[in-house]
Amino acid sequence: MESLSLFPDDFLTGTRLDRYLSDEREDMSRSYIQQLIDAGNVSVNGKKVKASYKLRDNDRVELLIPEPEPVEILPENIPLDIVYDDDDIIIINKPQGMVVHPAAGHLSGTLVNALMYHFGDSLSGINGVMRPGIVHRIDMNTSGLLVICKNDNAHKKLSEQFSVHSITREYTAIVYNHFSEPSGTVDAPLARSKTDRKKIAIDPEGRRAITHYSVVEPLLKDFTLIKARLETGRTHQIRVHMASIRHPLLGDDVYGPKKCPYNLKGQMLHAGKLGFIHPSTGEYVEFNSELPEYFTKILNVLRDNKTEQ
């Protein structure tokens, strides 16, 4: 069992314990952290506390991470677009519509099911039985690059980079409306919506979230092609941030218009660039993914003003 001692900075006084730990360990979901707290694997100053505990000055947080349980996920022979593969990591180009890991309503057909078939036990186990190898994720209807870890050492080193926001993550998106400026930054904290738990909302009490964007090309029908670079990586971050400045993503019926002018299966968002320090070589590596067909089809329509077939 791995043991960690953490000493929160003074400016974090008043922050919920589970929120603090999820900020520190981005590779662990908040629900998994809450499970660890409920199981008594987290203590503050030597005492067991609840997830809602508010941090105080000079607190010492002890975190015990259990050894990975044997993975019991059904392997499925689902084709994968493997961009890169070595002894430590796998770079996957995830298609739109694929869920990253099993969860309620999506117990099969996920990226993890496919990984279990193609890579078997050659995956890290830090993040629990449902997420072997998974160090980060992208939405079901977002396509693009993901790094998968083959061992716990690689997982820990990549997790550290995600925690300090040193990972390069650049997305291409089509958004509503044209821009008056060529680039900008949205710095707005995000949290689970208090009125709709399935949504993320801008919340002063949320986790800090920063998105940098730049205009690539104004498109017809008042749409724009943009690049968005994540400084942080929160759930639905680009979708919520762009919607907050009146540039929701085309096809996003959660944060944008309910009716889409095209027959789309989700938001027009592609994770096209991923860069980080390789866990073994210590060298910076960067991977790129071309825009997929579903994206270029709509992009060509908006460039040429053609009617979608």
N, C-alpha and C positions, 0 to 999 in steps of 0.2 A: 504494500500500500504506500503510495507516494504522500509525503507530508510537506506542506508548504507553510511558511510563516510570512505574513504580510503585515505591513505597517502603513495604513492609510495616511495620506498627507492631511495636514490640518484643514485645508480648504474643503475637504470632503466631509467635515463634521455635519451631521444631520442627514447624510445620505443613507438610504436603506441598505442593509447588508447584502441582500440578493442582487440589488442593482450594482453595487460596488464590485462584487465578485464577477458579475457578468461583463462588466467593463474591463476588469483585469484579465479575464479568461474568455476572450471572444470565441475560442474554439468550443466552449461549453454553452449550451443553451441555458436560458434563465430557468426553464422548467427543470433541467437536470440539476442545476445548482440548488434549486429549492428542494429537490429530492435528497440531495446530500445533507442539507440543513435539517430536514425532517428526520433523516436517519441518524442524526447526531454526529455527523462527520465534520461539522463546522463549529468552532468555539471562538469566543471573544474574551480575551484575558482569562482563559482557562475555564470559562463557563459556557454551557450550551445556551444558545439563544434562538429566537425565531427569525424567519426570513425578513420580517418587518422591523427588526432591530435597527435603530438609528445610530450611526457611528458617532463616537465621542473623541475628544482629543486624546492622543497617546494610546489609542486602542491597538491591541495586537490580535490579529485574526489568524487562526490556525485552520488549515484546510486539509482534510484527509481524502485522498482520491483512491477509491478501491481499485484493486487489480481488475483488468478487463474480464468480463464474463465471457464464456464461450459464445461465439456468435451463432445465432439460430435464425438466420434469414434464408429464405428459399432462393437459391441461385436461379437466375433466369437467363436463357441464351438470347440476350438483347444485344444487337450490334452496337459497338461504341466507336466514335470517331476519336482515336487516340493520336494526339498531336506529338506527345513525347513520353518516353518511358525509360526509367533506369532503376537502380536498386533502392532508391529513396522515394521517388515521386512519380506520379503519372499526371500528365496534363490531358484533360478531356475537353473536347468541344461539344458541350451539351446542346441537344436540339430543343427548340421551343416545344413546350407541352410535356416535357419529362420532369417529374418530381425528383428532387435530389435524394431524399431518404424516406423510408416507410413512416407513415403516420396514419392517424385515423382517416379512413376514406381512401387512403393510397398505400395499401399494404403490398402491392405488387406492381411491376412495371416501372420501378424507380431506378435511378442510377445505382443505388446501393445493390439492388437485386442483380443488376448487370455486372457490377464490379465483383460480386461474390462468385459469379460464374466464371469470369475471365481471369480473376486473380486469386480466388480462393482465400487462403489464410494469410496471403502476403499483403496485409493491410494493418495500419495502426489500430489499436483498440482503446485509446484514451477516451474517446467521446462516447463510450457505451456501446451496447450490443446493437442498437438500431442505426448507428452511424459510423461503421468501421471505415477508417481512412479519411473521413470527412473533416476538414479543418475550416471550411467556409462553404457558403452555398449561395445560389442565385434563385430567383423566383421560378416557379414552374413555367411561366410563359415568357421568361427571359432566356435567350439563347447565349451561348458563348463559353468562355474558358473557365475551367475550374482546376485547381491543383488538388490531387489526392495523395495522401501520405501512406507509404508502405511500411513504415516502422515508427515506433514511439519517439525515437530521437528526432527524426525528421518532423514529426508532428509537433513536438515541443518547440523546435527552432522556428518552424513556420508560424506557430501560435504566437510566439514572442513578437514576430514581425507584424502580425495582424494587430496585436495589442498596442504597439507603438505607432501604428498607422504608417509603416514604411513600405508597404506593398504598393506597387504600381497597378492601379485598376482603372482602365479607361473604357468607356461605353460609347456606342453610337446610338442615337435615338432620333425619332421623328416626333416633333411636338407641335402643338397648335400655336398659331399666331407667329408673326414676325417680331424681331427684336430691334430696339433702337440703338443698342450697344453691341459690339462684336463679342464681348465676353463678360463674365461676371461670376460672383460667388454667392451661394446661399449658405449662411451660417445660422441654423435654427435647430434647437434641440427637439428630439423625437421621443415619443413614448406611445404605448398602447392607448388607443382612443378610450376615453372614459364613457362614451356613449355607444360605441360599436367595437367590441373586443376583437373583431376580425380585421380592423383597420388600424393604421398607425396615424398619429396626428402630431402636429407641432405643439409642444408642451414645455413651458418654462422649467418644469421640474424634470424633464426628460434628459436623455443622454445627449451630449453635444454631437452634432452632426454637421459636416461641412462638405458641400458639393461645389466643384468648380466647373463651369461650362463655357463653351465657346461655339460661336456660329460657324458651321461649315458651309452651308448653302441655303439661301432662302428658296422655298419651293412654291409651286402653284397652290391655289386655293387656300392661301394664308397658313401654310405649314412651313416648318423649318427643320433642316437636318442639323443636328448638333453633336458635339463630343462632350461627354460628362466625365470628369475625373473625381474619383472618391478620395477624400482625405481621411474620412472615417467610413465604416461599412455597416450601417444600420439596416434593419429590415425595411424594405420598400423605400429606401432613402431617396433615390433619384426620382421616383414616381411622386412622392409626397412633396419634395422640395420644388420640383418643376411646376407641379400643380399650384403650389403656394404663391408663385410669382406669375400666375395666369398663363402658364405654358405646359398644360398637362400632356402626357404622352398620347399619341394617336393609338387607339385601340384599348386604352386603359379605362374600362367601365366602372372601376372602383373609385378612382380619384379624378377622373375626367368625365366628359359627357357620356350619358348612358347609351345614347344611340351613336353608332359609328357609321360614317359614310361608306365604309368598305367592309367586306366580309372577312373580318380578322378574328383570330383565335386568342388574341391577347395583345398586350402593349408592344409597340415597336421599339424594342430595346435589346441591344446585342453587346455582350461583354467581349470586346475585340482585342484587348491588350491586357496582359498579366505579367508582372515582373517582380522579382524578389531575389534575395541572396540564397543561393543553393545551400541546403543544410549540410552537405558534405564538403563541397569544394570551396565554399566561402566566396564564390564569385557571383556577380549579378547576372541573372539570366532573364530573358524576356521572350514572351511568346505572343504571336499575333494570329488572329482568326479573321478570314474574309467574311464579308456580310453574306448571310445565307440567302437562299432563293426566296423565301417568304418575305424577306426584308427588301431585297432588290426589286422584286416584282412591284411592290407598292411605291418604292422610291422612283422607279421608272415612270409609273403612272403620274406621279406628282411632278416629275420633270417635264414630261411630254404632253401632259393634259389628256392622256388617253383614257378611255373607259376601261375599267378592269374587266378582264374576260372571266 
